[in-house]
């Protein structure tokens, strides 16, 4: 009851996203959390997770341990202290596994770093001149807001995991020697007869000296520690500052990584000065050769076909130790199903998940979290520079955890747009210089191709792939199905003839894999494990806890899935899994027919019960001017008749819009248009009404009832300055009888859902609805000028001007704040090509 009351209040008053009565803060701290970077002989790595204070600029400080997330405020301060005892002999830095979304970082009241796209792990070096011996103060001001033009990801998000603001992962303080190995990069060279590794070492030296420098590298295969190979290099004289040195290493029997044999090296790099160990680092490195040509992808010289699944994870819902356990379990289950790849889309992945891909044998597809962005944004020079900067940072950061991956630029790009093609051409050229295979995911089949993009992803939303067989055969560029989605709304039923059931989902993927495996087409299933969405979805399925219904496992605690077993049997060539056929079931709700029939019978009864009511209805409908004039002059009009009419009208209106919303409850276009507005609260409300028609009828009934009263109050206020005084009851009766045409559509509502479900005359139905709404507006304006005795032209002029002005103000506001018109246009273009 409390939930529905809150929904009704939101329905009447859509609150501002910045309004809050208090800040909600949740700690995700765990003593069992493991480090991504560990201490070694020369480096001390300390957690900075305990004893933080959080506060707004106006409120007092509260103690908390991190990671921690918050809601209810656009910015929050996190503050802690750390001790330094040897700043003259050590080089200090801070390492953040992830924050959300952006932050200003200060140490001892000095701003040292401004960070956006904080979901990417990053390191901040601490200048020695701002550090103090003893206690130092670290402060982060975390900003939670996304916008529609500059942030990556953008504010408008479709089927995107819910994100939380705050310090979402671990924070470390690292102490290194003053002379240290700042960066070591490894690159594999595959020749016809041998495999070698290029090493680029960047060494930071604090001062000039005549010392002898030596670099030692120990390559130890993770699966064969006894097969370690050691290399030693004398370094030339080093100068103060950064020194770059390059080497080439030839391994005798290199352990080559592949999904079938996920072996890799643990490389120990040691810097010696005058034969004394100065610094040491540990790096995991996979030797593999990933390339593409016109025929597809090749891994280590062999053709490689992507057989992957998307992976989403709700950062901010689990403590870090539990999060790592869940990620480990889920990625292993993905691997055990027979997948060889995993696509990290719509969010910056947890570095632990990327690192785990190396060990379990999954090729990561790491993607910029960009989805359904208007072309206009791509023409902005500043945005393109920011995008490339974040893209470069993402690749540098995640290459530490898995040096073999495919780099993605985002999803739901327009497949036939020249400006989109130019943008992708530019960023692909930028990344190809770094040697990575690239891809982008499109809302449809591309027909404009970039010269630099290696792979083209095609998104399917419940669309049978066999329908585009001929088109796929004609594609001359390497492609894969980057996103195959089929929701499961209804769970286990009689069989797959019930659309969007568990059996129907299993049947869809069975046919999908039969097609793709026979033709050796790469694919990504969307998705194996469920996640909480940023809002209550329409196409993704509604739930009170925001979980979507597109996954093979629709609940976090689910252990059995028919779709999972079907996919596993296909990928591993096991015996076929039986999928029952069942019988199709109508989705029409009996309550629609019952209420429409009841209101129609009531209307017919009332009309035939009193001749006067029948005459009033006839005059109000066909001679409305005379009717409103009689109402103004207080001619006899039964209040009982008016309130009976009010009951029927409001019932008809609420039923009409409930049927429309119920029909649109799975519509991608409708959801994307609502997403474009930029209000998750509005989407939550409308999704609730659409997926819960019984409750929706009640709340819509109350809404339209309040709307009539509110409209009467507004007209009463406008009538106060006029000479002709009219009482509130007369105005209210005028409004009620203005809505009389809604009683005409009652018989249509008996079969309206079936008409809409046929999907043949829907445009005509929408046109009729718009005509009905315009007719009602004209009747209201006629009631106003007759009841208030105002010149008709003035009423029509000011009435239409008011409506247009209100709509214009709303549109301008949405465009300024959320670029809604640009997103609307992009959504309509996207829907024309989307395979759904």
VOGU-3710 file (C-alpha; in Angstrom, 3 decimals, decimal comma):
1> xxxxxxxxxx> 0,000/0,000/0,000  2,832/2,368/0,816  4,454/1,627/-2,542  1,281/2,341/-4,490  0,627/5,504/-2,468  4,103/6,731/-3,348  3,479/5,963/-6,994  0,243/7,942/-6,924  1,948/10,929/-5,350  4,681/10,786/-7,999
11> xxxxxxxxxx> 1,982/10,491/-10,632  0,385/13,743/-9,504  3,605/15,599/-8,866  6,737/14,499/-10,776  9,411/15,587/-8,338  12,680/17,182/-9,306  15,602/14,738/-9,482  17,622/17,002/-7,182  14,985/17,208/-4,449  15,860/15,245/-1,317
21> xxxxxxxxxx> 15,044/15,219/2,349  18,139/13,274/3,386  21,185/11,458/2,115  21,156/7,652/2,032  24,626/6,136/2,446  25,458/2,432/2,264  28,829/0,949/3,189  30,097/-1,975/1,094  33,140/-2,615/3,251  34,318/-6,149/3,950
31> xxxxxxxxxx> 37,302/-7,395/5,915  37,601/-10,278/3,428  38,067/-8,091/0,361  41,120/-9,163/-1,639  43,555/-6,786/-3,317  43,971/-6,440/-7,045  47,512/-5,171/-6,462  49,651/-6,748/-3,768  52,632/-5,687/-1,692  56,021/-7,087/-2,743
41> xxxxxxxxxx> 59,577/-6,655/-1,458  60,062/-3,084/-2,651  56,494/-1,830/-2,646  54,066/-1,367/0,191  50,389/-1,471/-0,781  47,886/-0,525/1,902  44,091/-0,503/1,872  42,611/2,901/2,578  39,133/1,503/3,203  38,674/2,226/6,903
51> xxxxxxxxxx> 37,869/5,308/8,949  36,407/7,639/6,336  34,071/10,526/7,019  31,272/11,513/4,670  29,461/14,837/4,617  27,746/17,343/2,383  28,944/20,917/2,200  26,231/21,877/4,690  26,017/18,871/7,026  28,209/17,394/9,759
61> xxxxxxxxxx> 30,566/14,456/9,209  29,555/10,806/9,578  32,050/7,956/9,957  31,959/5,111/7,455  34,145/2,479/5,820  34,455/2,258/2,066  33,551/1,174/-0,539  30,341/3,146/0,015  27,561/4,453/-2,204  25,006/7,180/-1,703
71> xxxxxxxxxx> 21,689/8,517/-2,982  19,714/11,692/-2,451  22,316/14,351/-3,208  24,235/15,418/-6,300  27,616/15,602/-4,537  29,112/14,151/-1,367  32,480/14,577/0,337  34,567/11,592/1,456  37,523/12,290/3,734  40,185/10,204/5,467
81> xxxxxxxxxx> 43,780/10,466/6,638  46,918/8,448/5,980  50,389/8,477/7,465  53,674/9,101/5,653  56,963/8,605/7,485  59,575/8,599/4,696  58,431/10,921/1,935  62,008/11,801/0,978  62,902/8,196/0,181  59,576/6,878/-1,134
91> xxxxxxxxxx> 57,299/7,752/-4,042  53,626/7,663/-3,041  50,527/7,215/-5,149  46,839/6,515/-4,706  45,096/3,761/-6,643  41,312/3,734/-7,107  39,603/0,626/-8,443  36,543/2,711/-9,284  34,387/5,681/-8,334  31,074/6,901/-9,696
101> xxxxxxxxxx> 30,765/9,167/-11,486  33,378/11,940/-11,198  35,484/13,429/-8,413  37,725/16,263/-7,291  40,662/14,786/-5,346  42,540/16,914/-2,843  45,431/16,105/-0,515  46,146/18,459/2,371  43,704/20,986/0,847  45,556/20,986/-2,510
111> xxxxxxxxxx> 43,565/19,885/-5,567  45,706/17,259/-7,288  43,310/15,575/-9,733  39,916/16,015/-11,393  38,504/12,707/-12,537  35,601/11,901/-14,847  34,561/8,428/-16,046  35,624/7,199/-12,615  34,405/3,657/-13,226  37,751/3,048/-14,944
121> xxxxxxxxxx> 40,509/2,088/-12,463  43,112/4,851/-12,166  46,223/5,868/-10,254  47,123/9,319/-8,963  50,715/10,126/-8,092  51,198/12,230/-4,965  53,664/15,116/-5,362  56,210/15,060/-2,541  55,915/18,810/-2,007  52,309/18,552/-0,796
131> xxxxxxxxxx> 52,876/15,550/1,463  53,690/15,946/5,138  55,662/13,707/7,426  53,022/12,112/9,632  49,307/12,550/9,033  47,943/13,672/5,662  44,338/14,385/4,685  42,729/12,910/1,587  39,392/14,271/0,402  37,226/13,259/-2,559
141> xxxxxxxxxx> 34,226/15,267/-3,629  32,129/12,749/-5,573  29,660/14,039/-8,165  26,831/11,705/-9,084  25,287/13,385/-12,096  25,278/12,173/-15,679  24,149/14,446/-18,489  22,936/14,036/-22,037  25,812/15,618/-23,935  29,168/15,314/-22,203
151> xxxxxxxxxx> 29,270/12,400/-19,773  30,219/8,853/-20,780  27,822/7,118/-20,268  25,041/9,590/-21,009  21,998/10,150/-18,832  19,539/8,366/-21,135  20,062/4,630/-20,690  18,205/1,623/-22,120  18,567/-1,855/-20,568  21,496/-0,550/-18,548
161> xxxxxxxxxx> 22,538/-1,809/-15,105  21,573/0,516/-12,270  24,585/2,542/-11,185  25,314/3,931/-7,746  27,276/7,029/-6,828  30,241/6,944/-4,489  33,516/5,097/-4,031  32,320/1,789/-5,443  35,545/-0,234/-5,145  38,749/-0,373/-3,091
171> xxxxxxxxxx> 41,242/2,457/-2,570  44,969/1,848/-1,975  47,985/3,845/-0,901  51,157/2,634/-2,621  54,717/3,425/-1,564  57,502/2,808/-4,111  61,210/3,579/-4,077  62,268/6,960/-5,428  63,935/5,133/-8,306  61,277/2,792/-9,615
181> xxxxxxxxxx> 59,820/0,973/-12,591  57,049/3,330/-13,593  55,635/1,306/-16,462  56,497/-1,851/-18,344  54,677/-2,706/-21,561  54,854/-6,046/-23,323  53,875/-6,702/-26,917  53,860/-10,057/-28,680  55,358/-10,515/-32,144  54,223/-13,586/-34,041
191> xxxxxxxxxx> 56,604/-14,489/-36,864  56,378/-17,543/-39,069  59,096/-19,401/-37,178  59,202/-17,861/-33,721  57,381/-15,806/-31,145  59,098/-12,871/-29,491  58,080/-10,268/-26,956  58,882/-6,564/-27,227  59,485/-4,957/-23,844  59,190/-1,204/-23,291
201> xxxxxxxxxx> 60,312/-0,212/-19,803  59,845/3,275/-18,388  62,112/3,878/-15,376  61,759/6,906/-13,148  65,042/8,143/-11,636  65,049/10,739/-8,887  68,597/12,031/-9,446  71,576/11,674/-11,765  74,230/9,182/-10,651  77,035/7,117/-12,140
211> xxxxxxxxxx> 75,496/3,887/-10,857  75,203/0,714/-12,876  71,586/-0,176/-13,719  70,294/-3,609/-14,622  66,827/-4,903/-15,485  65,961/-8,553/-14,923  62,821/-10,206/-16,288  61,478/-13,543/-15,084  58,801/-15,118/-17,322  56,986/-17,835/-15,339
221> xxxxxxxxxx> 54,097/-19,742/-16,972  51,144/-19,819/-14,574  50,463/-23,481/-15,356  54,099/-24,582/-15,391  56,186/-22,707/-12,812  59,161/-24,948/-13,589  59,264/-23,592/-17,137  60,393/-20,114/-16,101  62,827/-18,198/-18,318  65,047/-15,365/-17,070
231> xxxxxxxxxx> 66,549/-12,459/-18,966  68,952/-9,759/-17,847  69,704/-6,412/-19,536  72,366/-3,866/-18,674  70,857/-0,395/-18,972  72,616/2,634/-20,426  73,315/5,598/-18,130  70,002/6,955/-16,869  69,154/10,604/-16,489  66,988/12,253/-13,872
241> xxxxxxxxxx> 63,290/11,827/-14,666  61,717/9,234/-16,942  63,905/6,919/-19,001  62,501/4,647/-21,701  64,309/1,511/-22,797  63,266/-1,175/-25,270  64,244/-4,841/-25,504  63,283/-7,906/-27,491  62,898/-11,314/-25,875  62,661/-14,675/-27,584
251> xxxxxxxxxx> 60,989/-17,407/-25,543  62,011/-21,013/-26,130  58,666/-22,740/-25,712  56,138/-19,927/-25,299  52,870/-20,679/-23,519  50,266/-19,284/-25,907  46,920/-18,155/-24,502  43,587/-19,205/-25,980  40,112/-19,879/-24,523  40,841/-23,608/-24,766
261> xxxxxxxxxx> 44,250/-23,223/-23,115  44,160/-20,114/-20,901  47,835/-20,134/-19,949  49,687/-16,911/-19,236  52,898/-15,600/-17,760  53,585/-14,038/-14,408  56,419/-11,626/-15,243  58,645/-10,421/-12,447  60,582/-7,287/-13,423  63,448/-6,311/-11,113
271> xxxxxxxxxx> 65,493/-3,119/-11,233  69,010/-3,349/-9,770  71,339/-0,447/-9,018  74,922/-1,532/-8,366  73,652/-5,116/-7,973  71,263/-4,034/-5,214  67,518/-4,633/-5,720  65,804/-1,262/-5,982  62,327/-2,050/-7,297  60,275/-5,024/-8,375
281> xxxxxxxxxx> 56,915/-5,427/-10,112  54,638/-8,329/-10,983  52,684/-8,390/-14,242  50,370/-11,009/-15,707  50,785/-11,268/-19,471  49,132/-13,431/-22,119  50,946/-14,324/-25,317  48,413/-14,371/-28,126  48,001/-13,010/-31,634  44,571/-11,502/-32,341
291> xxxxxxxxxx> 43,977/-10,172/-35,847  41,242/-9,628/-38,410  40,985/-9,574/-42,161  38,126/-9,466/-44,646  37,108/-13,016/-43,752  36,899/-12,590/-39,964  38,895/-12,922/-36,720  42,039/-14,993/-36,242  43,541/-15,984/-32,897  47,071/-17,371/-33,016
301> xxxxxxxxxx> 46,698/-17,950/-36,741  43,459/-19,946/-36,416  40,003/-18,696/-37,285  38,172/-17,575/-34,171  34,388/-17,225/-33,952  32,939/-15,195/-31,093  30,558/-17,283/-29,014  29,893/-14,942/-26,178  27,515/-13,568/-23,616  27,068/-10,064/-22,280
311> xxxxxxxxxx> 27,976/-9,596/-18,649  26,434/-6,960/-16,403  27,080/-6,516/-12,726  25,361/-4,149/-10,308  28,257/-2,378/-8,603  27,106/-0,970/-5,295  24,807/-3,792/-4,187  27,358/-6,111/-2,602  30,386/-5,695/-0,425  33,603/-6,140/-2,359
321> xxxxxxxxxx> 34,353/-9,635/-1,077  30,877/-10,883/-2,006  31,083/-9,103/-5,348  34,283/-10,919/-6,207  32,747/-14,260/-5,218  29,681/-13,630/-7,405  31,778/-12,483/-10,375  33,982/-15,542/-10,057  31,020/-17,915/-9,893  29,147/-16,296/-12,778
331> xxxxxxxxxx> 32,067/-16,069/-15,201  32,942/-19,708/-14,527  29,324/-20,675/-15,280  29,496/-18,701/-18,521  32,682/-20,577/-19,430  31,180/-23,935/-18,436  28,227/-23,355/-20,765  30,637/-23,398/-23,713  31,052/-19,671/-24,330  34,498/-18,425/-25,336
341> xxxxxxxxxx> 33,937/-14,659/-25,000  32,243/-12,153/-22,758  31,071/-8,685/-23,764  31,267/-5,957/-21,118  28,708/-3,437/-22,357  26,874/-0,361/-21,036  29,142/0,027/-17,980  32,820/0,148/-17,052  33,598/-3,419/-15,924  34,997/-4,393/-12,572
351> xxxxxxxxxx> 38,762/-4,942/-13,078  38,494/-8,199/-11,151  36,085/-9,535/-13,816  38,446/-8,544/-16,642  41,413/-10,169/-14,881  39,394/-13,340/-14,296  38,692/-13,692/-18,029  42,399/-14,366/-18,553  42,466/-17,260/-16,100  39,160/-18,969/-16,982
361> xxxxxxxxxx> 39,592/-18,657/-20,763  37,195/-15,965/-21,944  38,112/-13,347/-24,532  36,875/-9,977/-23,212  35,063/-7,497/-25,428  35,554/-4,277/-23,461  33,286/-1,512/-24,638  32,724/2,167/-24,063  29,405/2,498/-22,145  27,693/4,465/-24,886
371> xxxxxxxxxx> 24,258/3,545/-26,209  21,766/5,191/-28,595  23,538/8,547/-28,754  22,304/11,164/-31,300  24,490/11,937/-34,278  24,585/15,615/-33,357  26,821/14,820/-30,397  29,378/13,146/-32,673  29,886/16,377/-34,625  31,032/18,232/-31,500
381> xxxxxxxxxx> 34,839/18,534/-31,601  35,072/18,781/-27,824  33,003/15,622/-27,359  35,123/13,658/-29,838  38,290/14,707/-28,014  36,773/13,729/-24,659  35,581/10,403/-26,062  39,027/9,527/-27,431  40,647/10,560/-24,163  38,339/8,301/-22,115
391> xxxxxxxxxx> 38,682/5,490/-24,674  42,477/5,648/-24,497  42,350/5,689/-20,699  39,986/2,695/-20,663  42,250/0,633/-22,921  45,411/1,513/-20,984  43,785/0,707/-17,659  42,132/-2,605/-18,544  45,137/-3,850/-20,528  46,828/-4,277/-17,144
401> xxxxxxxxxx> 44,267/-6,966/-16,263  43,921/-8,569/-19,684  46,266/-7,530/-22,491  44,229/-9,539/-25,028  40,779/-8,090/-25,723  38,618/-6,568/-28,436  37,896/-2,857/-28,017  34,312/-1,704/-28,551  33,026/1,816/-29,164  29,456/1,445/-27,895
411> xxxxxxxxxx> 26,069/0,138/-28,943  22,916/0,960/-30,911  24,698/3,163/-33,443  22,656/4,143/-36,484  23,660/1,724/-39,261  23,034/4,091/-42,173  24,255/7,455/-40,882  27,196/9,229/-42,463  28,093/11,264/-39,380  28,120/8,132/-37,240
421> xxxxxxxxxx> 30,359/6,437/-39,788  32,790/9,388/-39,755  32,914/9,350/-35,949  33,604/5,610/-35,793  36,189/5,936/-38,552  38,055/8,560/-36,513  38,069/6,696/-33,182  38,831/3,351/-34,848  41,863/4,887/-36,551  42,998/6,207/-33,175
431> xxxxxxxxxx> 42,775/2,760/-31,540  44,141/0,691/-34,437  47,438/2,530/-33,989  47,676/0,749/-30,642  47,218/-2,645/-32,284  43,744/-3,573/-30,998  40,892/-5,238/-32,889  37,849/-2,950/-32,826  34,083/-3,216/-33,181  30,872/-1,227/-32,812
441> xxxxxxxxxx> 27,346/-2,485/-32,255  24,542/-1,248/-34,541  20,772/-0,953/-34,262  20,254/-2,817/-37,494  22,312/-4,077/-40,438  24,967/-1,546/-41,493  24,983/-0,292/-45,061  27,625/2,416/-44,581  31,018/1,044/-43,592  34,052/2,546/-41,909
451> xxxxxxxxxx> 37,445/1,841/-43,406  39,023/1,398/-39,977  36,418/-0,605/-38,049  37,274/-4,310/-37,893  33,947/-5,845/-36,804  30,314/-4,812/-37,156  27,905/-5,900/-34,460  24,213/-6,390/-35,259  21,619/-6,212/-32,474  18,545/-8,468/-32,414
461> xxxxxxxxxx> 15,592/-7,882/-30,081  13,334/-10,951/-30,174  13,934/-11,031/-33,913  14,313/-14,399/-35,705  17,740/-14,359/-37,333  16,625/-16,569/-40,210  14,554/-13,657/-41,552  17,728/-11,766/-42,461  19,640/-14,730/-43,901  19,798/-13,279/-47,417
471> xxxxxxxxxx> 20,952/-9,883/-46,155  23,660/-11,422/-43,997  24,925/-13,456/-46,929  25,452/-10,239/-48,888  27,534/-8,496/-46,216  31,131/-8,065/-47,370  32,553/-6,944/-44,031  33,226/-9,095/-40,937  30,203/-9,048/-38,644  28,749/-10,803/-35,637
481> xxxxxxxxxx> 25,461/-10,724/-33,746  26,551/-8,438/-30,933  23,355/-8,694/-28,936  20,650/-11,369/-29,186  17,884/-10,623/-26,685  14,668/-12,477/-25,934  12,780/-11,584/-22,714  11,105/-14,115/-20,460  8,107/-12,325/-18,884  5,920/-15,232/-17,842
491> xxxxxxxxxx> 8,259/-17,957/-16,592  7,408/-21,640/-16,957  4,167/-22,262/-18,858  2,808/-25,033/-21,054  5,247/-24,520/-23,953  7,015/-22,235/-26,394  3,815/-21,214/-28,214  3,283/-18,817/-25,307  5,387/-15,864/-26,400  7,987/-14,514/-23,974
501> xxxxxxxxxx> 7,812/-17,513/-21,692  10,747/-19,566/-20,424  10,039/-22,174/-23,083  9,731/-19,512/-25,812  13,092/-18,031/-24,799  14,724/-21,466/-24,928  13,132/-22,148/-28,333  14,326/-18,785/-29,679  17,940/-19,428/-28,684  17,762/-23,011/-29,909
511> xxxxxxxxxx> 16,801/-21,779/-33,395  19,255/-18,889/-33,139  22,196/-21,186/-32,343  21,142/-23,706/-34,954  21,426/-20,917/-37,538  24,638/-19,273/-36,315  26,607/-22,433/-35,530  25,903/-23,987/-38,916  27,073/-20,814/-40,685  29,929/-20,111/-38,271
521> xxxxxxxxxx> 28,519/-16,659/-37,411  29,817/-15,011/-34,263  27,260/-14,066/-31,638  26,726/-12,665/-28,152  23,744/-13,804/-26,066  22,180/-10,997/-24,034  22,428/-12,034/-21,204  23,084/-15,007/-18,877  22,609/-13,393/-15,452  20,005/-10,905/-14,388
531> xxxxxxxxxx> 20,646/-7,355/-13,242  18,807/-4,366/-11,815  18,046/-1,797/-14,483  18,330/1,967/-14,128  14,515/2,055/-14,265  11,535/-0,297/-14,437  11,759/-1,521/-18,002  9,013/-2,063/-20,578  10,689/-4,350/-23,122  12,980/-5,742/-20,431
541> xxxxxxxxxx> 10,022/-6,658/-18,230  8,668/-5,034/-15,070  9,509/-5,993/-11,510  9,164/-4,161/-8,214  12,891/-4,548/-7,518  13,968/-3,299/-10,988  15,293/-6,664/-12,150  14,915/-7,123/-15,886  13,576/-10,332/-17,422  15,938/-10,717/-20,372
551> xxxxxxxxxx> 18,459/-13,084/-18,765  18,688/-16,848/-18,962  18,624/-16,805/-15,149  15,895/-14,321/-14,258  16,597/-14,218/-10,523  19,957/-13,695/-8,762  19,478/-16,894/-6,776  18,321/-19,029/-9,726  20,239/-22,264/-10,255  18,256/-23,881/-13,060
561> xxxxxxxxxx> 17,409/-22,488/-16,490  15,951/-24,250/-19,522  17,524/-21,684/-21,865  20,933/-22,188/-20,252  20,682/-25,963/-20,714  19,645/-25,532/-24,353  22,587/-23,222/-25,079  25,012/-25,491/-23,231  23,832/-28,498/-25,214  24,278/-26,610/-28,483
571> xxxxxxxxxx> 27,722/-25,179/-27,701  29,073/-28,471/-26,330  27,336/-30,762/-28,844  25,465/-32,577/-26,098  22,141/-34,361/-26,480  19,227/-32,118/-27,406  17,096/-30,606/-24,659  13,354/-31,126/-25,102  11,298/-27,926/-25,249  7,523/-28,475/-24,877
581> xxxxxxxxxx> 5,267/-26,947/-27,510  2,222/-26,127/-25,369  -0,651/-23,963/-26,553  -0,792/-20,256/-27,267  -2,610/-18,031/-24,765  -4,327/-14,713/-25,405  -2,678/-11,797/-23,606  -5,942/-9,846/-23,478  -7,097/-9,179/-19,914  -10,652/-10,290/-19,054
591> xxxxxxxxxx> -10,998/-7,217/-16,852  -10,885/-5,019/-19,963  -13,917/-6,776/-21,434  -15,802/-6,928/-18,119  -15,386/-3,243/-17,259  -16,110/-2,073/-20,795  -19,218/-4,257/-20,918  -20,365/-3,120/-17,456  -19,924/0,577/-18,264  -21,681/0,139/-21,634
601> xxxxxxxxxx> -24,637/-1,579/-19,951  -24,753/1,105/-17,251  -24,705/3,875/-19,869  -27,483/2,183/-21,864  -29,521/1,652/-18,698  -29,219/5,272/-17,564  -30,119/6,608/-21,029  -33,253/4,456/-21,178  -34,084/4,943/-17,501  -34,721/8,677/-17,781
611> xxxxxxxxxx> -35,888/10,327/-20,962  -34,456/13,616/-19,694  -30,949/12,139/-19,457  -31,220/10,809/-23,008  -32,253/14,241/-24,239  -29,440/15,928/-22,302  -26,879/13,556/-23,816  -28,221/14,150/-27,320  -28,173/17,939/-26,911  -24,744/17,971/-25,218
621> xxxxxxxxxx> -23,279/15,894/-28,027  -24,896/17,429/-31,122  -26,080/20,892/-29,953  -23,474/21,633/-27,358  -23,827/25,435/-27,587  -27,504/25,312/-26,607  -26,770/22,769/-23,894  -24,035/24,868/-22,248  -26,256/27,965/-22,543  -29,017/26,159/-20,641
631> xxxxxxxxxx> -26,458/25,079/-18,061  -25,291/28,674/-17,678  -28,887/29,894/-17,262  -29,535/27,229/-14,598  -32,111/25,328/-16,595  -33,099/22,031/-15,034  -30,175/19,548/-15,028  -30,099/16,586/-12,680  -27,034/16,403/-10,458  -27,523/12,641/-10,180
641> xxxxxxxxxx> -27,335/12,321/-13,953  -24,160/14,415/-14,046  -22,406/12,349/-11,406  -23,476/9,107/-13,062  -22,054/10,448/-16,315  -18,879/11,450/-14,483  -18,505/7,892/-13,151  -18,924/6,403/-16,634  -16,682/8,957/-18,387  -13,822/8,591/-15,974
651> xxxxxxxxxx> -14,168/4,802/-16,144  -14,017/4,940/-19,938  -10,980/7,243/-19,943  -9,063/5,171/-17,412  -9,929/1,945/-19,253  -8,897/3,401/-22,617  -5,482/4,528/-21,408  -4,964/1,349/-19,377  -5,524/-0,735/-22,520  -3,126/1,475/-24,494
661> xxxxxxxxxx> -0,441/1,248/-21,809  -0,912/-2,508/-21,466  -0,479/-2,919/-25,211  2,690/-0,767/-25,116  4,163/-2,523/-22,085  6,752/-4,415/-24,201  7,248/-1,782/-26,886  10,888/-0,775/-27,409  10,010/2,479/-29,179  7,711/3,596/-26,362
671> xxxxxxxxxx> 10,356/2,826/-23,736  13,139/4,564/-25,640  11,002/7,694/-26,129  10,342/7,795/-22,391  14,041/7,248/-21,722  14,787/10,241/-23,955  12,830/12,483/-21,588  15,454/11,819/-18,937  13,293/11,013/-15,893  13,599/7,519/-14,405
681> xxxxxxxxxx> 10,771/8,304/-11,983  8,401/8,953/-14,863  9,435/5,697/-16,541  8,974/3,788/-13,276  5,478/5,197/-12,896  4,281/4,500/-16,432  5,895/1,049/-16,445  4,068/0,204/-13,219  0,737/1,287/-14,724  1,405/-0,600/-17,964
691> xxxxxxxxxx> 2,446/-3,894/-16,357  -0,191/-3,791/-13,586  -3,437/-2,979/-15,408  -5,723/-3,795/-12,467  -3,963/-1,303/-10,184  -3,441/1,017/-13,136  -7,172/1,251/-13,692  -7,678/2,459/-10,125  -4,903/5,041/-10,169  -5,838/6,331/-13,612
701> xxxxxxxxxx> -9,461/6,591/-12,486  -8,431/8,700/-9,509  -6,088/10,759/-11,680  -8,759/11,650/-14,257  -11,216/12,393/-11,473  -8,767/14,785/-9,819  -7,948/16,226/-13,231  -11,569/17,250/-13,795  -11,796/18,875/-10,381  -8,467/20,630/-10,930
711> xxxxxxxxxx> -9,547/21,900/-14,355  -12,753/23,272/-12,828  -10,762/25,075/-10,125  -8,477/26,630/-12,738  -11,460/27,893/-14,749  -13,022/29,277/-11,594  -9,843/31,218/-10,839  -9,730/32,597/-14,383  -13,370/33,667/-14,117  -12,837/35,807/-10,998
721> xxxxxxxxxx> -11,808/39,013/-12,873  -14,772/38,702/-15,274  -18,015/40,590/-14,801  -20,117/37,491/-15,277  -19,859/35,499/-12,045  -20,533/31,805/-12,213  -20,577/29,263/-9,441  -18,092/26,383/-9,184  -20,741/23,679/-9,518  -21,850/25,000/-12,916
731> xxxxxxxxxx> -18,279/25,074/-14,155  -17,714/21,550/-12,885  -20,870/20,296/-14,616  -19,686/21,978/-17,816  -16,365/20,155/-17,652  -18,075/16,809/-16,986  -20,391/17,139/-19,970  -17,501/18,276/-22,176  -15,992/14,800/-21,818  -19,181/13,085/-23,006
741> xxxxxxxxxx> -17,581/11,719/-26,240  -15,528/9,303/-24,148  -18,728/7,312/-23,557  -18,949/6,684/-27,303  -15,731/4,643/-27,319  -16,986/2,181/-24,685  -18,091/-0,447/-27,248  -14,727/-0,088/-29,016  -12,895/-0,765/-25,757  -14,451/-4,241/-25,716
751> xxxxxxxxxx> -12,201/-5,250/-28,629  -9,553/-2,513/-28,562  -6,717/-4,696/-27,301  -7,392/-7,328/-29,964  -7,408/-4,616/-32,630  -4,083/-3,259/-31,405  -2,590/-6,754/-31,121  -3,369/-7,365/-34,810  -0,928/-4,519/-35,587  -2,635/-3,649/-38,871
761> xxxxxxxxxx> -4,605/-0,456/-38,229  -2,686/0,935/-35,270  -1,826/4,193/-37,007  -5,507/4,720/-37,766  -6,367/3,985/-34,135  -3,815/6,568/-32,960  -5,251/9,103/-35,396  -8,772/8,492/-34,072  -7,527/8,933/-30,494  -5,864/12,233/-31,377
771> xxxxxxxxxx> -9,042/13,434/-33,092  -11,010/12,468/-29,985  -8,644/14,460/-27,744  -8,873/17,522/-30,024  -12,664/17,213/-30,025  -12,694/17,134/-26,224  -10,443/20,222/-26,106  -12,787/22,096/-28,474  -15,783/21,140/-26,339  -14,031/22,395/-23,179
781> xxxxxxxxxx> -13,259/25,722/-24,882  -16,853/25,990/-26,082  -18,086/25,343/-22,539  -15,784/28,102/-21,275  -16,916/30,826/-23,672  -20,598/29,927/-23,290  -20,582/29,634/-19,496  -18,421/32,736/-18,977  -20,041/34,689/-21,835  -16,734/35,521/-23,466
791> xxxxxxxxxx> -16,158/36,052/-27,183  -15,441/32,662/-28,812  -12,414/33,882/-30,775  -10,748/35,090/-27,581  -11,288/31,760/-25,881  -10,080/29,731/-28,842  -7,100/32,023/-29,362  -5,961/32,105/-25,740  -6,828/28,444/-25,268  -4,718/27,214/-28,166
801> xxxxxxxxxx> -1,969/29,719/-27,403  -1,870/28,452/-23,810  -1,661/24,828/-24,934  1,028/25,595/-27,512  2,946/27,796/-25,073  2,865/25,155/-22,342  4,005/22,476/-24,789  6,727/24,758/-26,151  8,045/25,614/-22,698  8,134/21,924/-21,802
811> xxxxxxxxxx> 9,895/20,991/-25,052  12,451/23,800/-24,714  13,107/22,866/-21,088  13,615/19,183/-21,969  15,868/20,084/-24,891  18,009/22,419/-22,793  18,313/20,046/-19,834  18,311/16,639/-21,546  18,634/17,223/-25,322  15,326/15,361/-25,560
821> xxxxxxxxxx> 14,436/16,445/-29,112  17,802/15,252/-30,430  17,267/11,920/-28,672  13,670/11,678/-29,968  14,868/12,129/-33,544  17,639/9,581/-33,033  15,198/7,063/-31,532  12,818/7,364/-34,468  15,694/6,856/-36,920  16,949/3,925/-34,887
831> xxxxxx> 13,513/2,288/-34,768  13,350/2,252/-38,576  16,383/-0,042/-38,764  16,090/-1,939/-35,472  15,543/-5,686/-35,795  12,750/-6,270/-33,269
//
